[in-house]
Structures are given as structure tokens and as C-alpha cells.
């Protein structure tokens, strides 16, 4: 998931973000609005992470989201 994908799929991703980081408020998510740099800033603010830690947390989230998308794609294949 890159920055463009985050913006494009923002409504689908918000729930996952809220599950991953429960301290993010609905107002935070509205402010972030699909912008990865704002998300990283909010992670720093809400969790007290250093910037490098917040960036790593976000990369881990992206990796897991990409993996889940790949798994869904594999199960979408119809087998005869």
C-alpha cells in the first residue's frame, strides 16, 4: 500500500487503523484523511513514538494490509 493507495482506499482503511491504534480518534482520522505523513504525526502525538518508530509502525501496517490483499486475491480465483 503506497501513499496513493492509502488516499484512494481511505474509507476502507480507517477501520483497520482504528483497530490497530485505538487511541486515534475519529477526529484524528478525519484530519489524517489518507495522508501518511499526518498519520505518522498522529502516531507520534497519541503514542509518544519517535518519528522513526511511528514510520516503522506505519510500514508494518502497510505490509500487513498488502499481505491481506494478496491473500484475498488468491481466494478470489475460481477453481474448476
Backbone as ProteinMPNN parsed JSONL, in Angstrom:
{"seq_chain_A": "XXXXXXXXXXXXXXXXXXXXXXXXXXXXXXXXXXXXXXXXXXXXXXXXXXXXXXXXXXXXXXXXXXXXXXXXXXXXXXXX", "coords_chain_A": {"N_chain_A": [[0.859, -1.169, 0.0], [0.819, 2.003, -1.064], [1.266, 5.628, -0.757], [-0.652, 6.804, -2.471], [-2.501, 4.75, -2.72], [-3.363, 4.59, -0.089], [-4.757, 7.027, 0.182], [-6.719, 6.616, -1.802], [-8.136, 4.419, -0.883], [-9.132, 5.182, 1.529], [-11.538, 5.159, 3.113], [-11.987, 2.432, 3.487], [-9.68, 1.715, 4.815], [-9.655, 3.104, 7.218], [-11.036, 1.778, 9.31], [-9.334, -0.367, 9.873], [-7.107, 1.035, 10.772], [-8.12, 2.168, 13.093], [-8.595, -0.136, 14.557], [-5.982, -1.099, 14.831], [-4.643, 1.041, 16.103], [-6.019, 2.15, 18.647], [-6.082, 4.522, 20.094], [-6.316, 6.562, 18.316], [-8.533, 9.032, 17.4], [-11.84, 9.595, 15.996], [-11.871, 12.166, 15.014], [-9.124, 12.569, 14.663], [-8.682, 10.752, 12.563], [-10.244, 11.926, 10.586], [-8.776, 14.273, 10.219], [-6.345, 13.227, 9.298], [-7.031, 12.019, 6.879], [-6.189, 10.188, 4.816], [-3.519, 10.809, 4.388], [-0.287, 9.86, 4.657], [1.894, 11.05, 6.046], [0.617, 12.686, 7.891], [-0.682, 10.751, 9.388], [1.511, 9.427, 10.519], [2.476, 11.521, 12.096], [0.309, 11.784, 13.886], [0.471, 9.314, 15.17], [2.846, 9.658, 16.525], [2.073, 11.721, 18.23], [-0.156, 10.652, 19.728], [0.832, 8.239, 20.78], [3.345, 8.761, 21.681], [5.548, 8.017, 20.225], [8.819, 8.06, 18.762], [9.817, 9.634, 15.684], [10.983, 7.77, 13.86], [10.105, 5.35, 14.915], [7.304, 5.615, 14.652], [7.121, 5.731, 11.877], [8.045, 3.154, 11.25], [6.05, 1.592, 12.466], [3.906, 2.322, 10.818], [4.841, 1.366, 8.33], [4.858, -1.37, 8.907], [2.117, -1.773, 9.244], [1.268, -1.205, 6.626], [2.529, -3.304, 5.257], [1.237, -5.561, 6.351], [-1.38, -5.013, 5.506], [-1.068, -5.12, 2.727], [-0.336, -7.776, 2.491], [-2.671, -9.035, 3.361], [-4.41, -8.19, 1.347], [-3.263, -9.546, -0.816], [-3.696, -12.179, -0.025], [-6.486, -12.219, -0.137], [-6.849, -11.88, -2.857], [-5.843, -14.266, -3.805], [-7.773, -16.043, -2.905], [-9.913, -15.257, -4.37], [-9.731, -16.391, -6.82], [-11.314, -18.458, -9.051], [-11.735, -21.879, -9.039], [-11.828, -24.713, -11.079]], "CA_chain_A": [[0.0, 0.0, 0.0], [1.596, 3.244, -1.115], [0.521, 6.812, -0.311], [-1.824, 6.982, -3.331], [-3.47, 3.717, -2.346], [-3.919, 4.979, 1.203], [-5.772, 8.048, -0.081], [-7.797, 6.058, -2.608], [-8.907, 3.43, -0.123], [-9.172, 5.722, 2.88], [-12.702, 4.734, 3.895], [-11.808, 1.036, 3.856], [-8.513, 1.589, 5.677], [-9.892, 3.747, 8.513], [-11.4, 0.778, 10.318], [-8.116, -1.086, 10.245], [-6.278, 1.944, 11.572], [-8.768, 2.295, 14.405], [-8.338, -1.397, 15.256], [-4.548, -1.174, 15.126], [-4.262, 2.116, 17.011], [-7.272, 2.57, 19.261], [-6.015, 5.874, 20.653], [-6.665, 7.531, 17.273], [-9.948, 9.4, 17.474], [-12.491, 9.841, 14.704], [-11.393, 13.475, 14.58], [-7.768, 12.339, 14.137], [-8.797, 10.099, 11.256], [-10.734, 12.944, 9.649], [-7.663, 15.171, 9.932], [-5.341, 12.483, 8.528], [-7.651, 11.981, 5.55], [-5.438, 9.424, 3.827], [-2.165, 11.323, 4.211], [0.586, 9.05, 5.508], [2.702, 11.884, 6.942], [-0.252, 13.109, 9.004], [-0.88, 9.566, 10.224], [2.744, 9.239, 11.289], [2.466, 12.573, 13.115], [-0.681, 11.457, 14.918], [1.004, 8.198, 15.953], [3.815, 10.258, 17.442], [1.336, 12.506, 19.227], [-1.011, 9.837, 20.596], [1.542, 7.138, 21.423], [4.65, 9.192, 22.161], [6.594, 7.39, 19.426], [9.767, 8.848, 17.989], [9.422, 9.611, 14.277], [11.385, 6.521, 13.211], [9.218, 4.287, 15.408], [5.996, 5.817, 14.024], [7.266, 5.336, 10.467], [8.128, 1.692, 11.215], [4.701, 1.088, 12.759], [3.103, 2.515, 9.615], [5.325, 0.41, 7.319], [4.364, -2.692, 9.314], [0.692, -1.778, 8.932], [1.173, -1.298, 5.168], [2.934, -4.656, 4.882], [0.148, -6.471, 6.721], [-2.52, -4.717, 4.629], [-0.723, -5.65, 1.411], [-0.387, -9.238, 2.597], [-4.084, -9.411, 3.442], [-4.954, -8.004, -0.005], [-2.756, -10.635, -1.649], [-4.417, -13.384, 0.394], [-7.857, -12.107, -0.667], [-6.759, -12.08, -4.304], [-5.651, -15.69, -4.023], [-9.021, -16.774, -2.662], [-10.882, -14.837, -5.362], [-9.553, -17.18, -8.037], [-12.275, -19.557, -9.16], [-11.077, -23.131, -9.474], [-12.758, -25.69, -11.675]], "C_chain_A": [[0.901, 1.227, 0.0], [0.705, 4.417, -0.716], [-0.729, 7.037, -1.149], [-2.91, 5.973, -3.001], [-4.14, 4.064, -1.029], [-5.016, 6.012, 1.004], [-6.971, 7.449, -0.801], [-8.697, 5.098, -1.854], [-9.135, 3.875, 1.316], [-10.345, 5.197, 3.698], [-12.587, 3.278, 4.329], [-10.705, 0.871, 4.896], [-8.769, 2.134, 7.08], [-10.232, 2.748, 9.616], [-10.202, -0.007, 10.804], [-7.191, -0.247, 11.096], [-6.819, 2.055, 12.992], [-8.551, 1.011, 15.227], [-6.882, -1.501, 15.705], [-4.142, -0.179, 16.206], [-5.516, 2.74, 17.604], [-7.262, 3.964, 19.874], [-6.307, 6.939, 19.597], [-8.163, 7.787, 17.333], [-10.527, 9.539, 16.07], [-12.045, 11.189, 14.141], [-9.974, 13.367, 14.004], [-7.839, 11.764, 12.732], [-9.323, 11.061, 10.202], [-9.613, 13.898, 9.254], [-6.609, 14.498, 9.053], [-5.772, 12.369, 7.072], [-6.781, 11.321, 4.478], [-4.014, 9.885, 3.598], [-1.218, 10.629, 5.197], [1.418, 9.887, 6.468], [1.88, 12.377, 8.135], [-0.515, 11.94, 9.946], [0.341, 9.341, 11.1], [2.829, 10.282, 12.398], [1.491, 12.28, 14.244], [-0.22, 10.277, 15.768], [2.037, 8.712, 16.957], [3.098, 10.97, 18.593], [0.599, 11.62, 20.222], [-0.248, 8.787, 21.385], [2.919, 7.524, 21.951], [5.81, 8.549, 21.423], [7.557, 8.438, 18.886], [9.368, 8.705, 16.512], [9.777, 8.291, 13.606], [10.514, 5.355, 13.662], [7.841, 4.396, 14.755], [6.04, 5.401, 12.551], [7.322, 3.822, 10.339], [6.771, 1.059, 11.503], [3.817, 1.189, 11.509], [3.537, 1.552, 8.512], [4.837, -1.001, 7.632], [2.874, -2.835, 8.987], [0.489, -1.939, 7.42], [1.477, -2.719, 4.704], [1.809, -5.653, 5.168], [-1.077, -6.262, 5.831], [-2.276, -5.277, 3.228], [-0.803, -7.172, 1.407], [-1.827, -9.736, 2.633], [-4.751, -9.263, 2.073], [-4.521, -9.134, -0.927], [-3.47, -11.935, -1.311], [-5.839, -13.383, -0.154], [-7.864, -12.354, -2.169], [-6.608, -13.561, -4.625], [-6.95, -16.467, -3.84], [-10.104, -16.382, -3.651], [-10.81, -15.645, -6.648], [-10.533, -18.338, -8.013], [-11.56, -20.784, -9.709], [-12.129, -24.081, -9.968], [-12.217, -27.084, -11.585]], "O_chain_A": [[1.652, 1.459, 0.947], [-0.464, 4.23, -0.378], [-1.766, 7.422, -0.61], [-4.097, 6.301, -3.002], [-5.343, 3.86, -0.866], [-6.092, 5.893, 1.59], [-8.115, 7.739, -0.45], [-9.885, 4.982, -2.155], [-9.31, 3.048, 2.212], [-10.169, 4.827, 4.859], [-13.038, 2.921, 5.417], [-10.782, -0.006, 5.756], [-8.156, 1.665, 8.039], [-9.749, 2.879, 10.741], [-10.067, -0.283, 11.996], [-6.564, -0.748, 12.03], [-6.064, 2.037, 13.964], [-8.35, 1.07, 16.44], [-6.593, -1.937, 16.819], [-3.387, -0.518, 17.117], [-6.01, 3.75, 17.104], [-8.323, 4.528, 20.144], [-6.524, 8.101, 19.941], [-8.962, 6.85, 17.318], [-9.792, 9.593, 15.084], [-11.864, 11.333, 12.932], [-9.66, 13.99, 12.99], [-7.147, 12.225, 11.824], [-8.892, 11.016, 9.05], [-9.507, 14.289, 8.092], [-6.045, 15.134, 8.163], [-4.982, 12.592, 6.154], [-6.655, 11.837, 3.368], [-3.356, 9.389, 2.684], [-1.338, 10.793, 6.411], [1.631, 9.471, 7.607], [2.388, 12.47, 9.252], [-0.566, 12.118, 11.163], [0.21, 9.091, 12.298], [3.214, 9.959, 13.522], [1.802, 12.498, 15.415], [-0.492, 10.243, 16.968], [2.09, 8.251, 18.097], [3.468, 10.837, 19.76], [0.716, 11.817, 21.432], [-0.613, 8.467, 22.517], [3.587, 6.715, 22.595], [6.932, 8.53, 21.927], [7.161, 9.565, 18.59], [8.665, 7.764, 16.142], [8.967, 7.743, 12.859], [10.217, 4.463, 12.866], [7.268, 3.385, 14.349], [5.098, 4.788, 12.047], [6.719, 3.256, 9.427], [6.388, 0.09, 10.847], [3.076, 0.26, 11.186], [2.689, 0.98, 7.827], [4.447, -1.742, 6.729], [2.43, -3.881, 8.514], [-0.361, -2.716, 6.985], [0.769, -3.269, 3.86], [1.476, -6.485, 4.324], [-1.736, -7.228, 5.445], [-3.182, -5.843, 2.616], [-1.275, -7.779, 0.446], [-2.158, -10.742, 2.006], [-5.56, -10.104, 1.68], [-5.316, -9.625, -1.728], [-3.812, -12.708, -2.206], [-6.343, -14.42, -0.585], [-8.791, -12.973, -2.693], [-7.178, -14.054, -5.599], [-7.196, -17.443, -4.549], [-11.11, -17.081, -3.773], [-11.722, -15.59, -7.473], [-10.571, -19.108, -7.053], [-10.867, -20.715, -10.724], [-13.186, -24.24, -9.358], [-12.866, -28.029, -12.036]]}, "name": "protein", "num_of_chains": 1, "seq": "XXXXXXXXXXXXXXXXXXXXXXXXXXXXXXXXXXXXXXXXXXXXXXXXXXXXXXXXXXXXXXXXXXXXXXXXXXXXXXXX"}
